[in-house]
Amino acid sequence: MKTLPAPLDFINVHVHGGDILPTQDPDLNTELSRQKPFGLIVALDGENRSRGELFYDDGDIAGM
């Protein structure tokens, strides 16, 4: 068991080994957010491997 500090203004995120978590800094709206780069948090499993998928909605509603 491990105890981690968790101040009220901080959120601990636990990532399962073998997963990849995409990150992106927020902005005021979706259009501005899309201009920001993605980052990746890669958590390796016991065999030093990871795998993930990302669905990225381009926001185009022309087909609706």
PyMOL Python script that loads the backbone (N, CA, C, O; Angstrom):
from pymol import cmd

cmd.read_pdbstr("""\
ATOM      1  N   MET A   1       0.833  -1.165   0.000  1.00  0.00           N
ATOM      2  CA  MET A   1       0.000   0.000   0.000  1.00  0.00           C
ATOM      3  C   MET A   1       0.887   1.240   0.000  1.00  0.00           C
ATOM      4  O   MET A   1       1.922   1.286   0.665  1.00  0.00           O
ATOM      5  N   LYS A   2       0.451   2.255  -0.770  1.00  0.00           N
ATOM      6  CA  LYS A   2       1.212   3.478  -0.885  1.00  0.00           C
ATOM      7  C   LYS A   2       0.306   4.659  -0.586  1.00  0.00           C
ATOM      8  O   LYS A   2      -0.831   4.703  -1.056  1.00  0.00           O
ATOM      9  N   THR A   3       0.791   5.605   0.184  1.00  0.00           N
ATOM     10  CA  THR A   3       0.031   6.810   0.493  1.00  0.00           C
ATOM     11  C   THR A   3       0.603   7.966  -0.324  1.00  0.00           C
ATOM     12  O   THR A   3       1.802   8.237  -0.274  1.00  0.00           O
ATOM     13  N   LEU A   4      -0.265   8.644  -1.076  1.00  0.00           N
ATOM     14  CA  LEU A   4       0.165   9.767  -1.898  1.00  0.00           C
ATOM     15  C   LEU A   4      -0.481  11.052  -1.391  1.00  0.00           C
ATOM     16  O   LEU A   4      -1.649  11.041  -1.002  1.00  0.00           O
ATOM     17  N   PRO A   5       0.259  12.158  -1.389  1.00  0.00           N
ATOM     18  CA  PRO A   5      -0.346  13.422  -0.991  1.00  0.00           C
ATOM     19  C   PRO A   5      -1.393  13.845  -2.020  1.00  0.00           C
ATOM     20  O   PRO A   5      -1.186  13.685  -3.223  1.00  0.00           O
ATOM     21  N   ALA A   6      -2.497  14.374  -1.555  1.00  0.00           N
ATOM     22  CA  ALA A   6      -3.564  14.815  -2.453  1.00  0.00           C
ATOM     23  C   ALA A   6      -4.163  16.115  -1.925  1.00  0.00           C
ATOM     24  O   ALA A   6      -5.242  16.109  -1.333  1.00  0.00           O
ATOM     25  N   PRO A   7      -3.461  17.235  -2.140  1.00  0.00           N
ATOM     26  CA  PRO A   7      -4.019  18.515  -1.714  1.00  0.00           C
ATOM     27  C   PRO A   7      -5.335  18.803  -2.450  1.00  0.00           C
ATOM     28  O   PRO A   7      -5.596  18.219  -3.501  1.00  0.00           O
ATOM     29  N   LEU A   8      -6.146  19.681  -1.912  1.00  0.00           N
ATOM     30  CA  LEU A   8      -7.451  19.966  -2.496  1.00  0.00           C
ATOM     31  C   LEU A   8      -7.367  20.545  -3.906  1.00  0.00           C
ATOM     32  O   LEU A   8      -8.324  20.419  -4.670  1.00  0.00           O
ATOM     33  N   ASP A   9      -6.255  21.171  -4.272  1.00  0.00           N
ATOM     34  CA  ASP A   9      -6.120  21.766  -5.599  1.00  0.00           C
ATOM     35  C   ASP A   9      -5.323  20.876  -6.565  1.00  0.00           C
ATOM     36  O   ASP A   9      -4.804  21.368  -7.567  1.00  0.00           O
ATOM     37  N   PHE A  10      -5.223  19.584  -6.276  1.00  0.00           N
ATOM     38  CA  PHE A  10      -4.434  18.654  -7.088  1.00  0.00           C
ATOM     39  C   PHE A  10      -5.198  17.346  -7.231  1.00  0.00           C
ATOM     40  O   PHE A  10      -5.777  16.848  -6.264  1.00  0.00           O
ATOM     41  N   ILE A  11      -5.199  16.791  -8.437  1.00  0.00           N
ATOM     42  CA  ILE A  11      -5.887  15.524  -8.672  1.00  0.00           C
ATOM     43  C   ILE A  11      -4.842  14.469  -9.035  1.00  0.00           C
ATOM     44  O   ILE A  11      -4.127  14.615 -10.026  1.00  0.00           O
ATOM     45  N   ASN A  12      -4.757  13.422  -8.244  1.00  0.00           N
ATOM     46  CA  ASN A  12      -3.878  12.303  -8.585  1.00  0.00           C
ATOM     47  C   ASN A  12      -4.539  11.474  -9.681  1.00  0.00           C
ATOM     48  O   ASN A  12      -5.727  11.163  -9.598  1.00  0.00           O
ATOM     49  N   VAL A  13      -3.778  11.119 -10.695  1.00  0.00           N
ATOM     50  CA  VAL A  13      -4.277  10.274 -11.781  1.00  0.00           C
ATOM     51  C   VAL A  13      -3.454   8.996 -11.784  1.00  0.00           C
ATOM     52  O   VAL A  13      -2.225   9.041 -11.847  1.00  0.00           O
ATOM     53  N   HIS A  14      -4.128   7.865 -11.718  1.00  0.00           N
ATOM     54  CA  HIS A  14      -3.459   6.562 -11.735  1.00  0.00           C
ATOM     55  C   HIS A  14      -3.720   5.922 -13.092  1.00  0.00           C
ATOM     56  O   HIS A  14      -4.870   5.795 -13.514  1.00  0.00           O
ATOM     57  N   VAL A  15      -2.657   5.521 -13.770  1.00  0.00           N
ATOM     58  CA  VAL A  15      -2.760   4.931 -15.104  1.00  0.00           C
ATOM     59  C   VAL A  15      -2.307   3.482 -15.028  1.00  0.00           C
ATOM     60  O   VAL A  15      -1.226   3.187 -14.519  1.00  0.00           O
ATOM     61  N   HIS A  16      -3.126   2.594 -15.528  1.00  0.00           N
ATOM     62  CA  HIS A  16      -2.829   1.159 -15.531  1.00  0.00           C
ATOM     63  C   HIS A  16      -1.667   0.875 -16.472  1.00  0.00           C
ATOM     64  O   HIS A  16      -1.629   1.407 -17.581  1.00  0.00           O
ATOM     65  N   GLY A  17      -0.718   0.042 -16.047  1.00  0.00           N
ATOM     66  CA  GLY A  17       0.407  -0.333 -16.891  1.00  0.00           C
ATOM     67  C   GLY A  17      -0.065  -0.949 -18.196  1.00  0.00           C
ATOM     68  O   GLY A  17      -0.920  -1.835 -18.192  1.00  0.00           O
ATOM     69  N   GLY A  18       0.481  -0.489 -19.303  1.00  0.00           N
ATOM     70  CA  GLY A  18       0.101  -0.975 -20.621  1.00  0.00           C
ATOM     71  C   GLY A  18      -0.831  -0.020 -21.347  1.00  0.00           C
ATOM     72  O   GLY A  18      -1.150  -0.239 -22.516  1.00  0.00           O
ATOM     73  N   ASP A  19      -1.276   1.046 -20.667  1.00  0.00           N
ATOM     74  CA  ASP A  19      -2.193   2.011 -21.287  1.00  0.00           C
ATOM     75  C   ASP A  19      -1.455   3.267 -21.728  1.00  0.00           C
ATOM     76  O   ASP A  19      -0.386   3.596 -21.213  1.00  0.00           O
ATOM     77  N   ILE A  20      -2.050   3.959 -22.691  1.00  0.00           N
ATOM     78  CA  ILE A  20      -1.540   5.244 -23.166  1.00  0.00           C
ATOM     79  C   ILE A  20      -2.655   6.262 -22.988  1.00  0.00           C
ATOM     80  O   ILE A  20      -3.778   6.041 -23.441  1.00  0.00           O
ATOM     81  N   LEU A  21      -2.353   7.366 -22.338  1.00  0.00           N
ATOM     82  CA  LEU A  21      -3.338   8.383 -22.041  1.00  0.00           C
ATOM     83  C   LEU A  21      -3.003   9.664 -22.800  1.00  0.00           C
ATOM     84  O   LEU A  21      -1.972  10.280 -22.527  1.00  0.00           O
ATOM     85  N   PRO A  22      -3.859  10.087 -23.758  1.00  0.00           N
ATOM     86  CA  PRO A  22      -3.598  11.348 -24.455  1.00  0.00           C
ATOM     87  C   PRO A  22      -3.942  12.530 -23.548  1.00  0.00           C
ATOM     88  O   PRO A  22      -4.885  12.463 -22.759  1.00  0.00           O
ATOM     89  N   THR A  23      -3.178  13.599 -23.667  1.00  0.00           N
ATOM     90  CA  THR A  23      -3.416  14.804 -22.878  1.00  0.00           C
ATOM     91  C   THR A  23      -3.452  16.014 -23.801  1.00  0.00           C
ATOM     92  O   THR A  23      -2.877  16.002 -24.889  1.00  0.00           O
ATOM     93  N   GLN A  24      -4.132  17.047 -23.350  1.00  0.00           N
ATOM     94  CA  GLN A  24      -4.163  18.300 -24.099  1.00  0.00           C
ATOM     95  C   GLN A  24      -4.560  19.408 -23.133  1.00  0.00           C
ATOM     96  O   GLN A  24      -5.505  19.252 -22.359  1.00  0.00           O
ATOM     97  N   ASP A  25      -3.844  20.519 -23.177  1.00  0.00           N
ATOM     98  CA  ASP A  25      -4.196  21.642 -22.322  1.00  0.00           C
ATOM     99  C   ASP A  25      -5.547  22.199 -22.753  1.00  0.00           C
ATOM    100  O   ASP A  25      -5.821  22.287 -23.949  1.00  0.00           O
ATOM    101  N   PRO A  26      -6.391  22.575 -21.805  1.00  0.00           N
ATOM    102  CA  PRO A  26      -7.705  23.117 -22.144  1.00  0.00           C
ATOM    103  C   PRO A  26      -7.606  24.556 -22.647  1.00  0.00           C
ATOM    104  O   PRO A  26      -6.579  25.215 -22.482  1.00  0.00           O
ATOM    105  N   ASP A  27      -8.676  25.025 -23.255  1.00  0.00           N
ATOM    106  CA  ASP A  27      -8.785  26.419 -23.660  1.00  0.00           C
ATOM    107  C   ASP A  27     -10.224  26.856 -23.478  1.00  0.00           C
ATOM    108  O   ASP A  27     -11.036  26.105 -22.939  1.00  0.00           O
ATOM    109  N   LEU A  28     -10.549  28.056 -23.919  1.00  0.00           N
ATOM    110  CA  LEU A  28     -11.874  28.627 -23.672  1.00  0.00           C
ATOM    111  C   LEU A  28     -12.994  27.953 -24.460  1.00  0.00           C
ATOM    112  O   LEU A  28     -14.148  27.959 -24.030  1.00  0.00           O
ATOM    113  N   ASN A  29     -12.655  27.372 -25.613  1.00  0.00           N
ATOM    114  CA  ASN A  29     -13.676  26.678 -26.409  1.00  0.00           C
ATOM    115  C   ASN A  29     -13.017  25.588 -27.248  1.00  0.00           C
ATOM    116  O   ASN A  29     -11.792  25.478 -27.295  1.00  0.00           O
ATOM    117  N   THR A  30     -13.850  24.786 -27.909  1.00  0.00           N
ATOM    118  CA  THR A  30     -13.353  23.651 -28.685  1.00  0.00           C
ATOM    119  C   THR A  30     -12.444  24.083 -29.823  1.00  0.00           C
ATOM    120  O   THR A  30     -11.419  23.449 -30.074  1.00  0.00           O
ATOM    121  N   GLU A  31     -12.810  25.159 -30.516  1.00  0.00           N
ATOM    122  CA  GLU A  31     -11.998  25.621 -31.646  1.00  0.00           C
ATOM    123  C   GLU A  31     -10.582  25.987 -31.197  1.00  0.00           C
ATOM    124  O   GLU A  31      -9.611  25.634 -31.867  1.00  0.00           O
ATOM    125  N   LEU A  32     -10.460  26.679 -30.089  1.00  0.00           N
ATOM    126  CA  LEU A  32      -9.136  27.042 -29.572  1.00  0.00           C
ATOM    127  C   LEU A  32      -8.393  25.822 -29.040  1.00  0.00           C
ATOM    128  O   LEU A  32      -7.177  25.721 -29.200  1.00  0.00           O
ATOM    129  N   SER A  33      -9.103  24.907 -28.416  1.00  0.00           N
ATOM    130  CA  SER A  33      -8.464  23.696 -27.894  1.00  0.00           C
ATOM    131  C   SER A  33      -7.854  22.865 -29.006  1.00  0.00           C
ATOM    132  O   SER A  33      -6.789  22.274 -28.828  1.00  0.00           O
ATOM    133  N   ARG A  34      -8.522  22.813 -30.156  1.00  0.00           N
ATOM    134  CA  ARG A  34      -8.008  22.008 -31.281  1.00  0.00           C
ATOM    135  C   ARG A  34      -6.686  22.528 -31.816  1.00  0.00           C
ATOM    136  O   ARG A  34      -5.980  21.801 -32.514  1.00  0.00           O
ATOM    137  N   GLN A  35      -6.339  23.759 -31.509  1.00  0.00           N
ATOM    138  CA  GLN A  35      -5.078  24.330 -31.982  1.00  0.00           C
ATOM    139  C   GLN A  35      -3.904  23.972 -31.070  1.00  0.00           C
ATOM    140  O   GLN A  35      -2.753  24.263 -31.395  1.00  0.00           O
ATOM    141  N   LYS A  36      -4.190  23.351 -29.950  1.00  0.00           N
ATOM    142  CA  LYS A  36      -3.134  22.987 -28.995  1.00  0.00           C
ATOM    143  C   LYS A  36      -2.614  21.579 -29.298  1.00  0.00           C
ATOM    144  O   LYS A  36      -3.375  20.721 -29.745  1.00  0.00           O
ATOM    145  N   PRO A  37      -1.329  21.341 -29.058  1.00  0.00           N
ATOM    146  CA  PRO A  37      -0.769  20.011 -29.328  1.00  0.00           C
ATOM    147  C   PRO A  37      -1.225  18.976 -28.303  1.00  0.00           C
ATOM    148  O   PRO A  37      -1.599  19.312 -27.179  1.00  0.00           O
ATOM    149  N   PHE A  38      -1.185  17.726 -28.714  1.00  0.00           N
ATOM    150  CA  PHE A  38      -1.453  16.613 -27.809  1.00  0.00           C
ATOM    151  C   PHE A  38      -0.162  16.183 -27.141  1.00  0.00           C
ATOM    152  O   PHE A  38       0.927  16.361 -27.687  1.00  0.00           O
ATOM    153  N   GLY A  39      -0.294  15.620 -25.964  1.00  0.00           N
ATOM    154  CA  GLY A  39       0.806  14.956 -25.286  1.00  0.00           C
ATOM    155  C   GLY A  39       0.388  13.522 -25.017  1.00  0.00           C
ATOM    156  O   GLY A  39      -0.784  13.182 -25.176  1.00  0.00           O
ATOM    157  N   LEU A  40       1.295  12.700 -24.625  1.00  0.00           N
ATOM    158  CA  LEU A  40       0.997  11.307 -24.300  1.00  0.00           C
ATOM    159  C   LEU A  40       1.636  10.928 -22.972  1.00  0.00           C
ATOM    160  O   LEU A  40       2.803  11.227 -22.718  1.00  0.00           O
ATOM    161  N   ILE A  41       0.856  10.270 -22.137  1.00  0.00           N
ATOM    162  CA  ILE A  41       1.395   9.633 -20.945  1.00  0.00           C
ATOM    163  C   ILE A  41       1.397   8.137 -21.247  1.00  0.00           C
ATOM    164  O   ILE A  41       0.339   7.535 -21.436  1.00  0.00           O
ATOM    165  N   VAL A  42       2.567   7.551 -21.293  1.00  0.00           N
ATOM    166  CA  VAL A  42       2.712   6.143 -21.650  1.00  0.00           C
ATOM    167  C   VAL A  42       3.117   5.364 -20.407  1.00  0.00           C
ATOM    168  O   VAL A  42       4.189   5.583 -19.843  1.00  0.00           O
ATOM    169  N   ALA A  43       2.241   4.447 -19.985  1.00  0.00           N
ATOM    170  CA  ALA A  43       2.529   3.600 -18.824  1.00  0.00           C
ATOM    171  C   ALA A  43       2.844   2.196 -19.336  1.00  0.00           C
ATOM    172  O   ALA A  43       1.967   1.506 -19.855  1.00  0.00           O
ATOM    173  N   LEU A  44       4.069   1.790 -19.191  1.00  0.00           N
ATOM    174  CA  LEU A  44       4.491   0.482 -19.682  1.00  0.00           C
ATOM    175  C   LEU A  44       3.997  -0.630 -18.761  1.00  0.00           C
ATOM    176  O   LEU A  44       3.888  -0.450 -17.548  1.00  0.00           O
ATOM    177  N   ASP A  45       3.701  -1.785 -19.361  1.00  0.00           N
ATOM    178  CA  ASP A  45       3.319  -2.947 -18.559  1.00  0.00           C
ATOM    179  C   ASP A  45       4.585  -3.703 -18.142  1.00  0.00           C
ATOM    180  O   ASP A  45       5.696  -3.214 -18.346  1.00  0.00           O
ATOM    181  N   GLY A  46       4.422  -4.864 -17.572  1.00  0.00           N
ATOM    182  CA  GLY A  46       5.553  -5.656 -17.101  1.00  0.00           C
ATOM    183  C   GLY A  46       6.485  -6.126 -18.207  1.00  0.00           C
ATOM    184  O   GLY A  46       7.615  -6.536 -17.939  1.00  0.00           O
ATOM    185  N   GLU A  47       6.017  -6.069 -19.450  1.00  0.00           N
ATOM    186  CA  GLU A  47       6.844  -6.474 -20.595  1.00  0.00           C
ATOM    187  C   GLU A  47       7.302  -5.264 -21.411  1.00  0.00           C
ATOM    188  O   GLU A  47       7.715  -5.400 -22.562  1.00  0.00           O
ATOM    189  N   ASN A  48       7.224  -4.075 -20.798  1.00  0.00           N
ATOM    190  CA  ASN A  48       7.633  -2.815 -21.437  1.00  0.00           C
ATOM    191  C   ASN A  48       6.853  -2.507 -22.713  1.00  0.00           C
ATOM    192  O   ASN A  48       7.411  -2.010 -23.691  1.00  0.00           O
ATOM    193  N   ARG A  49       5.562  -2.808 -22.689  1.00  0.00           N
ATOM    194  CA  ARG A  49       4.696  -2.515 -23.835  1.00  0.00           C
ATOM    195  C   ARG A  49       3.515  -1.659 -23.393  1.00  0.00           C
ATOM    196  O   ARG A  49       3.124  -1.667 -22.226  1.00  0.00           O
ATOM    197  N   SER A  50       2.959  -0.924 -24.345  1.00  0.00           N
ATOM    198  CA  SER A  50       1.743  -0.144 -24.126  1.00  0.00           C
ATOM    199  C   SER A  50       0.944  -0.124 -25.408  1.00  0.00           C
ATOM    200  O   SER A  50       1.474  -0.334 -26.499  1.00  0.00           O
ATOM    201  N   ARG A  51      -0.360   0.136 -25.252  1.00  0.00           N
ATOM    202  CA  ARG A  51      -1.222   0.212 -26.419  1.00  0.00           C
ATOM    203  C   ARG A  51      -2.378   1.142 -26.089  1.00  0.00           C
ATOM    204  O   ARG A  51      -2.849   1.179 -24.952  1.00  0.00           O
ATOM    205  N   GLY A  52      -2.833   1.892 -27.082  1.00  0.00           N
ATOM    206  CA  GLY A  52      -3.961   2.789 -26.871  1.00  0.00           C
ATOM    207  C   GLY A  52      -4.612   3.162 -28.179  1.00  0.00           C
ATOM    208  O   GLY A  52      -4.057   2.936 -29.254  1.00  0.00           O
ATOM    209  N   GLU A  53      -5.796   3.738 -28.078  1.00  0.00           N
ATOM    210  CA  GLU A  53      -6.526   4.219 -29.246  1.00  0.00           C
ATOM    211  C   GLU A  53      -7.048   5.611 -28.937  1.00  0.00           C
ATOM    212  O   GLU A  53      -7.308   5.936 -27.779  1.00  0.00           O
ATOM    213  N   LEU A  54      -7.202   6.436 -29.968  1.00  0.00           N
ATOM    214  CA  LEU A  54      -7.720   7.778 -29.799  1.00  0.00           C
ATOM    215  C   LEU A  54      -8.749   8.052 -30.878  1.00  0.00           C
ATOM    216  O   LEU A  54      -8.462   7.900 -32.065  1.00  0.00           O
ATOM    217  N   PHE A  55      -9.943   8.455 -30.476  1.00  0.00           N
ATOM    218  CA  PHE A  55     -10.952   8.928 -31.409  1.00  0.00           C
ATOM    219  C   PHE A  55     -10.946  10.442 -31.320  1.00  0.00           C
ATOM    220  O   PHE A  55     -11.174  11.005 -30.250  1.00  0.00           O
ATOM    221  N   TYR A  56     -10.684  11.105 -32.443  1.00  0.00           N
ATOM    222  CA  TYR A  56     -10.612  12.562 -32.475  1.00  0.00           C
ATOM    223  C   TYR A  56     -11.731  13.088 -33.343  1.00  0.00           C
ATOM    224  O   TYR A  56     -11.716  12.892 -34.559  1.00  0.00           O
ATOM    225  N   ASP A  57     -12.691  13.745 -32.749  1.00  0.00           N
ATOM    226  CA  ASP A  57     -13.831  14.315 -33.465  1.00  0.00           C
ATOM    227  C   ASP A  57     -13.378  15.608 -34.125  1.00  0.00           C
ATOM    228  O   ASP A  57     -12.935  16.534 -33.444  1.00  0.00           O
ATOM    229  N   ASP A  58     -13.487  15.675 -35.458  1.00  0.00           N
ATOM    230  CA  ASP A  58     -13.023  16.860 -36.169  1.00  0.00           C
ATOM    231  C   ASP A  58     -14.029  18.006 -36.094  1.00  0.00           C
ATOM    232  O   ASP A  58     -13.730  19.111 -36.549  1.00  0.00           O
ATOM    233  N   GLY A  59     -15.203  17.771 -35.535  1.00  0.00           N
ATOM    234  CA  GLY A  59     -16.185  18.833 -35.356  1.00  0.00           C
ATOM    235  C   GLY A  59     -16.972  19.167 -36.601  1.00  0.00           C
ATOM    236  O   GLY A  59     -17.816  20.062 -36.566  1.00  0.00           O
ATOM    237  N   ASP A  60     -16.726  18.485 -37.691  1.00  0.00           N
ATOM    238  CA  ASP A  60     -17.436  18.753 -38.951  1.00  0.00           C
ATOM    239  C   ASP A  60     -18.847  18.150 -38.873  1.00  0.00           C
ATOM    240  O   ASP A  60     -18.999  16.934 -38.759  1.00  0.00           O
ATOM    241  N   ILE A  61     -19.854  18.991 -38.934  1.00  0.00           N
ATOM    242  CA  ILE A  61     -21.239  18.508 -38.872  1.00  0.00           C
ATOM    243  C   ILE A  61     -21.911  18.583 -40.232  1.00  0.00           C
ATOM    244  O   ILE A  61     -23.139  18.597 -40.315  1.00  0.00           O
ATOM    245  N   ALA A  62     -21.115  18.632 -41.307  1.00  0.00           N
ATOM    246  CA  ALA A  62     -21.664  18.745 -42.657  1.00  0.00           C
ATOM    247  C   ALA A  62     -22.564  17.569 -43.000  1.00  0.00           C
ATOM    248  O   ALA A  62     -23.518  17.727 -43.763  1.00  0.00           O
ATOM    249  N   GLY A  63     -22.282  16.396 -42.455  1.00  0.00           N
ATOM    250  CA  GLY A  63     -23.075  15.205 -42.764  1.00  0.00           C
ATOM    251  C   GLY A  63     -24.388  15.141 -42.008  1.00  0.00           C
ATOM    252  O   GLY A  63     -25.174  14.216 -42.213  1.00  0.00           O
ATOM    253  N   MET A  64     -24.636  16.095 -41.149  1.00  0.00           N
ATOM    254  CA  MET A  64     -25.876  16.059 -40.351  1.00  0.00           C
ATOM    255  C   MET A  64     -27.019  16.688 -41.091  1.00  0.00           C
ATOM    256  O   MET A  64     -28.134  16.746 -40.572  1.00  0.00           O
TER     257      MET A  64
END
""", "prot")
cmd.dss("prot")
cmd.show_as("cartoon", "prot")
cmd.util.cbc("prot")
cmd.orient("prot")
